[in-house]
Amino acid sequence: MECVIAVHSGAGYQKVSKEACYKKICMKACKKGLEILKNNGSVLEAVTVATMVLEDSPLTNAGYGSNLTWNGSVECDASIMNGSSMHYGGVGAVSGIKNPITLARLICEKQNIKMSFGRIPPCLLVGQGAHEYGISNNIIAVDPLNLISERAKKDFVRNKYNVINQNSSNSHQIGKSRLDTIGCVGMDKFGNVAASSSSGGILLKQDGRVGQAALLGSGCWAQMSDDVAIAVTTSGCGEHLIKTNLAREISRQVFNSSCPTIAINKSFNEDFIQSPLLRDYEEKLAGALILYKNKDYCEIISAHNTKSMCIAYATEYNKKSYLSRLLPNTSSGTSIMVQGYPI
């Protein structure tokens, strides 16, 4: 079976002038992940390494270069899920960790550890506790200030000024800026799958806020049966994705359908856009990257209702990157871009 890795740099709005840069960093992430798979590394390791490449880039809103909180700090969320064991590890609102996905993976891999006196290993850690847990397990820590990029600093100063001075003419820019949570899905040559998600959160978020990238079923989901394997990672407005548990819902719809593309479109409509949980919101923004495999074929599928979403995927014989843009919607409904890429 051919191994595959796929990443996205966020569902949001990537400027046309930056399109080549987003494609390049996504392709670099795929190549790094593919190297792990080709050298018989685990799919969990490959997904982690690919996600780290995106976390290290100032282009993305994850790790270095993340959006800043209201008080001007970087607080990251990340999670990873192993499809074969269905174990999950997540971190939320953590500062000073160079690659939050490495801490999430550590937590995921420790789920089987037997602890004394009936204690249970954590699957989700947040804030200072997550930071201390990482340091005690040799996860690389850095000065939190070293995670702040010049771009993030400029966005913070400009947008906080607009909020404080109630500059209503720029209010729409704050709500729509940098909804670019990153994620990865992968499959090894044995058919095992995994998914990840990592984010710096929404610009000017409340300190201590935890987004969907940290949470099981909201940021990512990976699951396998005898016939089908699926890995999902999401991006968009974290609060909306948390309420609708979109990654898990997409997986549920796909498992119960003979056509994954139709199932994903249905899930976006029924489980997200039309969800009663979001009835009080006018604008509902999301994106997803899905790896789907059955006995006959494997496919990478992307879906989003944001202005754009950049993805890349790589197999041993095929490496491609795309930045899909949503055309202006002239109908009364909400436009959704669903695109499949057969492997």
Residue, then its C-alpha position, 0 to 999 in steps of 0.5 A: m500500500e502506498c503511504v501518503i501525507a497531506v497538510h493544510s495551512g488554514a481555511g481563511y484568506q491567503k493573499v494572492s501575493k502569498e500563494a506561492c509561499y503557502k504552497k512552498i511551505c505546505m510542500k516542504a511539510c509534506k516532504k518531511g513527513l513523507e521521508i518518515l513514512k518511507n523510512n518505516g517511521s510511524v504515521l504518528e511521527a510523520v504527521t507530527v514532523a509535517t505539523m512541526v514544519l508548519e508551526d515553525s513558519p511565520l506564515t502560519n497561525a501556529g507555533y512561531g508567528s501565532n496570533l497574539t492574545w489580548n495581553g500580547s502573548v502567544e498561547c497555542d492549542a494542538s492535538i493529534m489522534n492515532g486512528s489504529s488505537m484511537h488514542y488522542g493527546g491535546v494541549g490548550a493555551v500553552s506558552g513557551i513550547k516551541n512545537p506544541i504538536t510534540l507535546a500533544r503527541l507525547i500525551c497521546e503516546k502515554q495513554n497506555i501507561k499504567m499508573s499507580f493508585g488508580r491514576i489515569p494518564p491525562c489526554l488534555l493538558v492546558g496552560q502552565g500545567a501543560h508547560e511543566y509537563g512538557i519540560s519534565n518530559n524533555i519537550i523543547a521549551v523557549d522564551p515565550l517572546n521568541l514565538i512572537s513574529e514581526r507580522a504577529k506583532k504588527d497585526f496585534v498593535r493595529n487591531k488592538y488600537n482599532v478595538i480600543n478606539q472603536n474604529s468600526s470601519n476596520s471591525h470586519q478585518i479583525g473578525k476575519s484575519r488569520l483563521d489559518t489553523i494548520g493540520c495534517v493527515g497521513m497514512d503509512k504503508f500498512g494503512n494506519v492513519a493519523a490526524s493533527s491540528s495546531s493553532g495560535g487561536i483567534l487574534l486578540k483572543q481572551d487569555g486562557r481561551v482554548g480553541q478547537a485545535a486542542l479538542l478531540g473531535s473538533g480539531c482532528w479525528a482519526q478512525m479505522s475499521d476493517d474496510v474504511a480508514i479516515a483522518v480529518t483535520t479542521s480549520g476555521c472559527g474555533e468556537h463554531l467547530i467546538k460546538t459542532n464537533l465537526a471533525r468527528e461529524i464528518s467522519r461519522q457521515v463518511f463512514n455511513s456513506s458510499c461516496p465520501t465527497i457527498a458525505i462531506n458536503k452533507s456534513f458541512n451543510e447539516d452538521f455545521i452551517q444548518s446546525p441549531l447550535l450555530r443558529d444565532y451566528e450569521e457567518k459560519l466559517a470552516g475548512a477541513l482536510i480529509l484522508y479517506k481509504n477503503k478497499d478499492y482506493c484512497e483519496i484526499i479531500s478538501a472542503h471549505n466555505t472560507k475565501s481560500m484554503c491551501i493544501a498539499y499532499a505527497t506520496e512516493y510517486n506524486k507530490k502536489s499543492y493547491l490553493s483553492r479559492l471560493l468564487p463569489n456566491t451569487s445564490s441565496g445559500t452558502s457556497i462550499m468548495v469540496q475537492g477530491y484528489p485521488i491517490 
